[in-house]
Amino acid sequence: MPYSVSRIKVGDYAKFKPVFDQASAMRKSYGAKGTNLFRDVDSPNDVIVFIEWANLEDARKFFKSDDLKNALQRSGAIKSEFYLLNSI
């Protein structure tokens, strides 16, 4: 089962969170099976997103999609890093 970990620096978590929540259906349409959101204890505008994917191909499509780019822009994301992982 593939997973992804994303580190996102946001300008304002209060702006980011509603966009993140609204994007749930969009993530599922790309094969996301489950999503967890975390905030850095000392820097609350640094978030980590952990997603379990149905398959690696769909996860790659998601991270290359205009849907994700638009959601990040609407959310006020400043910087983002994405990693695709396999369980070992």
Residue frames relative to the residue before (quaternion, step in Angstrom):
aa qw qx qy qz dx dy dz
M 1.0000 0.0000 0.0000 0.0000 0.00 0.00 0.00
P 0.3050 -0.7600 0.5409 0.1921 3.63 -0.73 0.96
Y 0.1462 -0.7576 0.6328 0.0658 3.50 -1.28 0.60
S 0.1492 -0.7502 0.6239 0.1604 3.51 -1.32 0.16
V 0.1450 -0.7274 0.6627 0.1030 3.47 -1.30 0.59
S 0.0602 -0.7944 0.6044 -0.0060 3.54 -0.84 1.04
R 0.1450 -0.7477 0.6412 0.0936 3.54 -1.01 0.85
I 0.0119 -0.8160 0.5747 -0.0613 3.53 -0.65 1.17
K 0.2180 -0.7318 0.6346 0.1195 3.55 -0.92 1.00
V 0.0857 -0.8106 0.5791 0.0139 3.57 -0.66 1.11
G 0.5405 -0.6270 0.4565 0.3260 3.54 -1.19 0.54
D 0.7915 -0.0195 0.0685 0.6070 3.55 1.08 -0.80
Y 0.3949 -0.7475 0.4820 0.2303 3.58 -0.41 1.21
A 0.6240 0.5550 -0.3407 0.4318 3.62 1.01 -0.75
K 0.6564 0.4661 -0.3023 0.5104 3.60 1.15 -0.52
F 0.6567 0.5455 -0.3005 0.4253 3.56 1.00 -0.88
K 0.6773 0.5648 -0.3118 0.3537 3.58 0.74 -1.09
P 0.6746 0.4740 -0.3350 0.4561 3.69 0.78 -0.76
V 0.6343 0.5093 -0.3356 0.4750 3.62 1.02 -0.71
F 0.6229 0.5348 -0.3283 0.4672 3.57 1.00 -0.82
D 0.6705 0.4974 -0.2955 0.4644 3.59 0.88 -0.93
Q 0.6683 0.5035 -0.2977 0.4596 3.59 0.94 -0.87
A 0.6615 0.5214 -0.3000 0.4478 3.59 1.14 -0.57
S 0.3691 0.7552 -0.4747 0.2610 3.61 1.24 0.04
A 0.6805 0.4788 -0.2891 0.4734 3.59 0.84 -0.94
M 0.6272 0.5300 -0.3317 0.4645 3.58 1.05 -0.74
R 0.6455 0.5060 -0.3255 0.4705 3.61 0.93 -0.85
K 0.6569 0.5139 -0.3052 0.4596 3.59 0.95 -0.89
S 0.6336 0.5397 -0.3376 0.4396 3.60 1.02 -0.72
Y 0.6856 0.4330 -0.2705 0.5189 3.59 1.25 -0.41
G 0.6684 -0.5446 0.2928 0.4134 3.59 1.24 0.18
A 0.3740 0.7091 -0.5134 0.3061 3.60 1.18 0.33
K 0.2437 -0.7928 0.5476 0.1108 3.56 -0.81 1.04
G 0.7875 -0.0777 0.0675 0.6076 3.57 1.16 -0.51
T 0.1095 -0.8013 0.5879 0.0178 3.53 -1.05 0.81
N 0.0684 -0.7659 0.6381 0.0388 3.55 -1.09 0.81
L 0.1755 -0.7761 0.6018 0.0689 3.54 -1.00 0.91
F 0.0513 -0.7944 0.6051 -0.0127 3.55 -0.93 0.98
R 0.2107 -0.7471 0.6138 0.1441 3.56 -1.25 0.55
D 0.5118 -0.6188 0.5007 0.3232 3.53 -1.12 0.71
V 0.5165 -0.6742 0.4390 0.2931 3.58 -0.84 1.01
D 0.7749 0.3603 -0.1772 0.4882 3.58 0.92 -0.90
S 0.7694 0.2089 -0.1168 0.5922 3.58 1.24 -0.32
P 0.1727 -0.8687 0.4545 0.0942 3.61 0.35 1.25
N 0.6317 0.4973 -0.3528 0.4787 3.61 1.22 -0.05
D 0.5747 0.4920 -0.3958 0.5206 3.57 1.30 0.35
V 0.0164 -0.8166 0.5761 -0.0318 3.56 -0.58 1.16
I 0.2155 -0.7315 0.6347 0.1249 3.51 -1.28 0.59
V 0.1114 -0.7803 0.6140 0.0420 3.57 -0.91 0.97
F 0.1089 -0.7807 0.6152 0.0160 3.55 -0.77 1.12
I 0.0029 0.8152 -0.5766 0.0548 3.61 -0.65 1.13
E 0.2488 -0.7118 0.6373 0.1594 3.53 -1.13 0.82
W 0.1958 -0.8149 0.5423 0.0589 3.58 -0.85 1.03
A 0.5628 -0.5861 0.4667 0.3492 3.55 -1.21 0.55
N 0.7819 -0.1381 0.0997 0.5997 3.57 1.03 -0.80
L 0.6547 -0.5594 0.3648 0.3541 3.52 -1.25 0.56
E 0.6229 0.5632 -0.3444 0.4196 3.59 0.98 -0.80
D 0.6822 0.4729 -0.2902 0.4763 3.59 0.90 -0.88
A 0.6108 0.5405 -0.3509 0.4601 3.59 1.04 -0.71
R 0.6556 0.5039 -0.3144 0.4663 3.59 0.93 -0.84
K 0.6239 0.5328 -0.3354 0.4631 3.59 1.01 -0.78
F 0.6325 0.5446 -0.3224 0.4464 3.57 0.99 -0.87
F 0.7309 0.4470 -0.2542 0.4486 3.58 0.77 -1.01
K 0.6783 0.4393 -0.2897 0.5128 3.60 1.26 -0.26
S 0.5345 0.6952 -0.3704 0.3063 3.58 1.27 -0.25
D 0.5374 -0.5843 0.5070 0.3358 3.51 -1.29 0.52
D 0.5512 0.6069 -0.3945 0.4149 3.60 1.14 -0.56
L 0.6839 0.4622 -0.2853 0.4871 3.59 0.88 -0.91
K 0.6403 0.5296 -0.3350 0.4443 3.59 0.88 -0.87
N 0.6708 0.4930 -0.2965 0.4681 3.59 0.94 -0.87
A 0.6496 0.5119 -0.3219 0.4608 3.59 0.95 -0.83
L 0.6499 0.5090 -0.3212 0.4641 3.58 0.94 -0.82
Q 0.6436 0.5186 -0.3212 0.4622 3.56 0.99 -0.80
R 0.6739 0.4938 -0.2892 0.4673 3.60 0.92 -0.92
S 0.6842 0.5175 -0.2831 0.4288 3.57 1.07 -0.74
G 0.4795 -0.6716 0.4394 0.3550 3.58 1.20 -0.31
A 0.2865 0.7644 -0.5256 0.2394 3.58 1.17 0.49
I 0.3015 -0.7613 0.5552 0.1463 3.54 -0.96 0.94
K 0.7860 -0.0407 0.0855 0.6109 3.55 0.97 -0.93
S 0.0050 0.8061 -0.5916 0.0099 3.56 -1.03 0.75
E 0.0979 -0.7563 0.6456 0.0407 3.52 -1.19 0.75
F 0.1055 -0.8064 0.5816 0.0202 3.57 -0.94 0.91
Y 0.0663 -0.7868 0.6136 0.0008 3.54 -1.01 0.92
L 0.2162 -0.7488 0.6128 0.1303 3.56 -0.95 0.92
L 0.0866 -0.8236 0.5597 -0.0286 3.55 -0.85 1.06
N 0.2090 -0.7194 0.6412 0.1662 3.52 -1.30 0.45
S 0.4814 -0.6431 0.5160 0.2975 3.53 -1.08 0.76
I 0.0995 -0.8000 0.5888 0.0579 3.60 -0.98 0.79
